[in-house]
């Protein structure tokens, strides 16, 4: 996609006066009345006028420089680009055809018909929350740039939000045209990983190591949860990777219910034994354990 600066043959830092002079030169070069046998000149003339319509407008030029050609076209329709651009005045300035554009040009530039209100383009952004904030909900305050104007706002993050979900702020996108409503602002949510908790749907899983004897004989352990430390009973004979359920201590769901927290028991085996331990294990082996 050729840039508007290249179309007019000016640098990105060109002044308003330089842009206007370059436009007049290019418009004269590609004017249809000068190139009646060249069908391509009409498209080039349209490109020149489109480039000038953007670069002569301070706000549109700022948006174009910020987002680039591709990003700008996603935010501005053809009608938005030529809003306030009088094509009849452009042609009359060259003294061709009685000051009237050739057939089809008024339709291209949006002239000759009433303009309908148009909703503004939506905006996309991202927010990052901690695992705890995602579980319990929070409110994030920030400043957004709406067409060159900074605006303070906030968004509520509901409890149970998950990675990649989107939040919508109605009317906080780019302004509409011709009295149309503003677009919406969407946030993609990034949830930071937690060093202990892992999410599985609306459930939370926590690994907890226990000794071989605690797994065999049973024990009381203390486990972290989102609501503080809880005491959990490990039944005698618990196998490694067995999950113990803590009801209602998981993530919130949209329906208002909560998932569960599971404690995954990891039996820790010693890598080496003392002589006394070895003797005791051998005696257990002799009795069939």
Protein Blocks (a to p, Z undefined) as FASTA:
>chain_A
ZZfklmnopafkbcfklmmmmmmmmmmmmgmklmmmlmklmmmmmmmmmmmmmmmpmklm
mmmmmnommlmmmmpcfklmmgoiafklmmmmnopghlpacehjlmmnopaiacdddddd
dddddddddfklmmnopaddddddeehiacdddddddehiaehiacddehiaccdeehia
cddddddddddddfkbccehjaccddddddfklmmnopadddddfebpadddddehiaeh
iacddehiaccdfkopacdddddddddddfbdcfklmmmmmmmmmnoZZ
